Amino acid sequence: MALSDDLAGAVERAGRSLVAVNGRPRVASSGIYWRPGVVVTADHTVKRDQDITVTLPGGRSVPARLAGRDPSTDLAALKLETDGTPVAERGDAASLKVGHVVLAVGRGGDSGPSASLGVISALGGSWRTWRGGQIDRFVRLDLSIFLGFSGGPLVDAQGRVVGLNTTGLWRNMGLTVPASTVDRVTEQLLEKGRVARGYIGLGMQPVRLPDALQSRLSLPGKAGMMAFTVEPGGPAERAGVLIGDVLLALDGEPVSDMGDVQAMLGGERVGKPLRALVLRGGATLELAITVAERPREE
């Protein structure tokens, strides 16, 4: 009974900053009152840019404005008038351990909080999503993320919010975006409306390099990335990259998959040159590719 009371108390504590976001037809999603006047939620659940409303913990519905969205981390930030709603009490995802009991909390429409109980099933280091977003820690859940729960908080046994839950990052698997990532991305969304990310305008696929070629040219790795498309007028084309070139390294770091390439294309790289080591016609050459900002997705 004591355990049940503690878990119910954790849900109640998290529910003070839990909202419902009405940004898609029929089904509301969950959101977290992250800072005064700001709600964060899962980007994939916000299907429109206007006519968004938020149902506050007390049941009142208020209009909200989309401040920005970042599909690569599946985060969206909404702005609304402050009304005294308490902001989320935060915990630290770095303190989580596999096997820790956690709760996913969600809210659908005018109803109160709903909860799902489970454990942390896997943890890892920082990782990049398939769209290039940087997530500070891999947090996989062994619990049910019910319809409408995406955008809601992952809550520890003390009722502290350690991250935002979503099924939109990994083949509908329940993952948590750590609070530190939510903080970092939200800051950029409020400031710029987007998260700047670099690109070089290449379509590439991994290729293995022959052992004899590796030995003869003292190549930095056993694989590289072959360019099968070069965007007309893009950064790589302007630098002289051709279809069929094999990208071996960027700024001295070997690249053998798209993750390696994306790791070199953070927003801080935009406008700066990258030293690209390229294999062409059995010989290596170095090109300078100036990173551009990836166009916003429509």
LINGIBEL-V241489 format. One record per pair of residues at least 4 apart in sequence whose ideal C-beta (glycine too) atoms are under 8 Angstrom apart, sorted by the first residue. I is the first residue (numbers start at 1). J is the second residue. Records with the same first field share a line. If there is no record, write none. Layout:
# LINGIBEL-V241489
I = J ; J
This chain:
# LINGIBEL-V241489
1 = 5
2 = 6
3 = 7
4 = 8
5 = 9
6 = 10 ; 157
7 = 11 ; 101 ; 103 ; 115 ; 117 ; 157
8 = 12
9 = 13 ; 159
10 = 14 ; 103 ; 155 ; 156 ; 157 ; 158 ; 159
11 = 15 ; 103 ; 105 ; 113 ; 115 ; 155 ; 159
12 = 16 ; 113 ; 159
13 = 89 ; 155 ; 158 ; 159 ; 160
14 = 18 ; 88 ; 89 ; 103 ; 105 ; 113 ; 153 ; 155 ; 159 ; 160 ; 161
15 = 57 ; 105 ; 107 ; 112 ; 113
16 = 57 ; 85 ; 86
17 = 32 ; 33 ; 34 ; 57 ; 85 ; 86 ; 87 ; 88 ; 89 ; 153 ; 161
18 = 30 ; 31 ; 32 ; 33 ; 57 ; 105 ; 106 ; 107 ; 113 ; 152 ; 153
19 = 30 ; 31 ; 32 ; 33 ; 39 ; 54 ; 55 ; 56 ; 57 ; 85 ; 107
20 = 28 ; 29 ; 30 ; 31 ; 54 ; 55 ; 107 ; 108 ; 109 ; 110 ; 148
21 = 28 ; 29 ; 30 ; 31 ; 39 ; 41 ; 45 ; 46 ; 52 ; 54 ; 64 ; 78 ; 151
22 = 28 ; 52 ; 53 ; 54 ; 55 ; 61 ; 109
23 = 29 ; 41 ; 45 ; 46 ; 47 ; 48 ; 52
24 = 28 ; 29 ; 45 ; 46 ; 47 ; 48
25 = 47
27 = 108 ; 147 ; 148
28 = 55 ; 107 ; 108 ; 109 ; 148
29 = 41 ; 42 ; 45 ; 46 ; 148 ; 150 ; 151 ; 152
30 = 41 ; 105 ; 106 ; 107 ; 108 ; 148 ; 149 ; 150 ; 151 ; 152 ; 153
31 = 39 ; 40 ; 41 ; 54 ; 78 ; 151 ; 152
32 = 39 ; 40 ; 41 ; 88 ; 151 ; 152 ; 153 ; 161 ; 164
33 = 38 ; 39 ; 56 ; 57 ; 85 ; 86 ; 87 ; 88
34 = 38 ; 39 ; 40 ; 77 ; 87 ; 88 ; 182 ; 186
35 = 87 ; 186
36 = 82 ; 87
37 = 79 ; 80 ; 81 ; 82
38 = 67 ; 77 ; 78 ; 79 ; 80 ; 186 ; 190
39 = 54 ; 64 ; 77 ; 78 ; 79 ; 80
40 = 75 ; 76 ; 77 ; 78 ; 151 ; 164 ; 182 ; 186
41 = 45 ; 46 ; 75 ; 76 ; 78 ; 150 ; 151 ; 164
42 = 46 ; 74 ; 75 ; 76 ; 150 ; 151 ; 164 ; 165 ; 166 ; 168
43 = 69 ; 70 ; 71 ; 73 ; 74 ; 75 ; 76 ; 168
44 = 71 ; 74 ; 150 ; 166 ; 168
45 = 150 ; 151 ; 168
46 = 52 ; 66 ; 69 ; 76 ; 78
48 = 52
49 = 66
50 = 66
52 = 63 ; 64 ; 65 ; 66 ; 78
53 = 61 ; 62 ; 63 ; 64
54 = 61 ; 62 ; 63 ; 64 ; 78 ; 80
55 = 59 ; 60 ; 61 ; 107 ; 109 ; 110
56 = 60 ; 61 ; 62 ; 83 ; 85
57 = 85
58 = 85
59 = 110
60 = 83
62 = 80 ; 81 ; 83
63 = 80
64 = 78 ; 79 ; 80
65 = 78 ; 79 ; 80
66 = 76 ; 77 ; 78
67 = 77 ; 78 ; 79 ; 189 ; 190 ; 193
68 = 76 ; 77 ; 188 ; 189 ; 190 ; 192 ; 193 ; 194
69 = 75 ; 76 ; 77 ; 189 ; 194
70 = 74 ; 75 ; 76 ; 133 ; 185 ; 188 ; 189 ; 194 ; 195
71 = 131 ; 133 ; 297
72 = 129 ; 131 ; 132 ; 133 ; 195 ; 197
73 = 129 ; 133 ; 134 ; 135 ; 169 ; 177 ; 181 ; 185 ; 195
74 = 129 ; 133 ; 166 ; 168 ; 169 ; 177
75 = 164 ; 177 ; 181 ; 182 ; 185 ; 186 ; 189
76 = 189
77 = 186 ; 189 ; 190
79 = 190
88 = 153 ; 161
89 = 159 ; 160 ; 161
90 = 160 ; 161 ; 162 ; 179
91 = 95 ; 156 ; 158 ; 160 ; 161 ; 162 ; 179
92 = 162 ; 179 ; 180
93 = 136 ; 137 ; 139 ; 162 ; 163 ; 176 ; 178 ; 179 ; 180
94 = 137 ; 178 ; 180
95 = 162
96 = 100 ; 102 ; 120 ; 123 ; 139 ; 156 ; 162
97 = 120 ; 123
98 = 119 ; 120 ; 121 ; 122 ; 123
99 = 119 ; 120
100 = 119 ; 120 ; 156 ; 157
101 = 117 ; 118 ; 119 ; 157
102 = 117 ; 118 ; 119 ; 120 ; 141 ; 143 ; 154 ; 155 ; 156 ; 157 ; 162
103 = 115 ; 116 ; 117 ; 118 ; 143 ; 154 ; 155 ; 156
104 = 115 ; 116 ; 118 ; 141 ; 143 ; 144 ; 145 ; 149 ; 152 ; 153 ; 154 ; 155 ; 165 ; 174
105 = 113 ; 114 ; 115 ; 116 ; 149 ; 152 ; 153 ; 155
106 = 113 ; 114 ; 115 ; 116 ; 146 ; 148 ; 149 ; 150 ; 152 ; 165
107 = 111 ; 112 ; 113 ; 114 ; 148 ; 152
108 = 114 ; 147 ; 148
114 = 146 ; 148 ; 149
116 = 143 ; 144 ; 145 ; 146 ; 149
117 = 143
118 = 141 ; 142 ; 143 ; 144
119 = 141 ; 142 ; 143
120 = 139 ; 140 ; 141 ; 142
121 = 140 ; 141 ; 142
122 = 138 ; 139 ; 140
123 = 137 ; 138 ; 139 ; 140
124 = 137 ; 138
125 = 137 ; 138
126 = 134 ; 135 ; 136 ; 137 ; 138
127 = 135 ; 138
128 = 132 ; 133 ; 134 ; 135 ; 259 ; 262 ; 263
129 = 133 ; 135 ; 169 ; 170
132 = 197 ; 262 ; 265
133 = 195
134 = 181 ; 266
135 = 169 ; 177 ; 178 ; 181
136 = 178 ; 180 ; 181 ; 184
137 = 178 ; 180 ; 181
138 = 175
139 = 154 ; 163 ; 175 ; 176 ; 178
140 = 173 ; 174 ; 175 ; 176
141 = 145 ; 154 ; 165 ; 174 ; 175 ; 176
143 = 174
144 = 174
145 = 149 ; 150 ; 165 ; 166 ; 167 ; 174
149 = 165
150 = 165 ; 166 ; 167 ; 168
151 = 164 ; 165 ; 166
152 = 164 ; 165
153 = 161 ; 162 ; 163 ; 164 ; 165
154 = 161 ; 162 ; 163 ; 164 ; 165 ; 176
155 = 159 ; 160 ; 161 ; 162
156 = 160 ; 162
161 = 179
162 = 176 ; 178 ; 179
163 = 176 ; 177 ; 178 ; 179 ; 181 ; 182
164 = 176 ; 177 ; 179 ; 182
165 = 174 ; 175 ; 176 ; 177
166 = 174 ; 175 ; 176 ; 177
167 = 172 ; 173 ; 174 ; 175
169 = 173 ; 175 ; 177
170 = 175
177 = 181 ; 182
178 = 182
179 = 183
180 = 184
181 = 185
182 = 186
183 = 187
184 = 188
185 = 189 ; 195
186 = 190
187 = 191
188 = 192 ; 194 ; 195 ; 196 ; 267
189 = 193 ; 194 ; 195
192 = 196
194 = 296
195 = 267
196 = 267 ; 270 ; 293 ; 294
197 = 265 ; 266 ; 267 ; 270 ; 293 ; 294
198 = 265 ; 266 ; 267 ; 269 ; 270 ; 291 ; 292 ; 293 ; 294
199 = 234 ; 235 ; 265 ; 291 ; 292 ; 293 ; 294
200 = 234 ; 235 ; 236 ; 261 ; 265 ; 274 ; 289 ; 291 ; 292
201 = 230 ; 231 ; 234 ; 235 ; 236 ; 237 ; 292
202 = 225 ; 227 ; 229 ; 230 ; 231 ; 234 ; 236 ; 241 ; 247
203 = 227 ; 228 ; 229 ; 230 ; 231
204 = 225 ; 226 ; 227 ; 228 ; 247 ; 258 ; 261
205 = 225 ; 226 ; 228
206 = 223 ; 224 ; 225 ; 226 ; 256 ; 257
207 = 223 ; 224 ; 225 ; 226 ; 246
208 = 222 ; 223
209 = 213 ; 214 ; 219 ; 221 ; 222 ; 223 ; 224 ; 246 ; 279
210 = 214
211 = 215
212 = 216
213 = 217 ; 219 ; 279 ; 282
214 = 218 ; 219 ; 222
217 = 279 ; 283 ; 284
219 = 224 ; 248 ; 279 ; 284
220 = 248 ; 249 ; 252 ; 254 ; 277
221 = 248 ; 249 ; 254 ; 255 ; 256
222 = 256
223 = 256 ; 257
224 = 246 ; 247 ; 248 ; 255 ; 256 ; 279
225 = 246 ; 247 ; 255 ; 256 ; 257 ; 258 ; 260 ; 261
226 = 244 ; 245 ; 246 ; 247
227 = 236 ; 241 ; 242 ; 243 ; 244 ; 245 ; 246 ; 247
228 = 243
229 = 243
230 = 234 ; 236 ; 237 ; 241 ; 242 ; 243
231 = 236 ; 237
232 = 237
233 = 237 ; 238
234 = 238 ; 292
235 = 239 ; 289 ; 290 ; 291 ; 292
236 = 241 ; 289
237 = 241
238 = 290
239 = 276 ; 287 ; 288 ; 289 ; 290
240 = 287
241 = 245 ; 247 ; 276 ; 278 ; 287 ; 289
242 = 280
244 = 280
245 = 278 ; 279 ; 280
246 = 278 ; 279 ; 280
247 = 255 ; 261 ; 276 ; 277 ; 278
248 = 254 ; 255 ; 277 ; 278 ; 279 ; 284
249 = 253 ; 254 ; 255 ; 275 ; 276 ; 277
250 = 255 ; 260 ; 261 ; 264 ; 274 ; 275 ; 276 ; 277
251 = 264 ; 274 ; 275
252 = 275
253 = 260 ; 263 ; 264
254 = 260
255 = 260 ; 261 ; 264
256 = 260
257 = 261
258 = 262
259 = 263
260 = 264
261 = 265
264 = 269 ; 274
265 = 269 ; 291
267 = 293
268 = 272
269 = 274 ; 291
270 = 291 ; 292 ; 293
271 = 290 ; 291 ; 292
272 = 290 ; 291
273 = 288 ; 289 ; 290 ; 291
274 = 288 ; 289 ; 290 ; 291
275 = 286 ; 287 ; 288
276 = 286 ; 287 ; 288 ; 289
277 = 284 ; 285 ; 286
278 = 284 ; 285 ; 286 ; 287
279 = 283 ; 284
280 = 284 ; 285
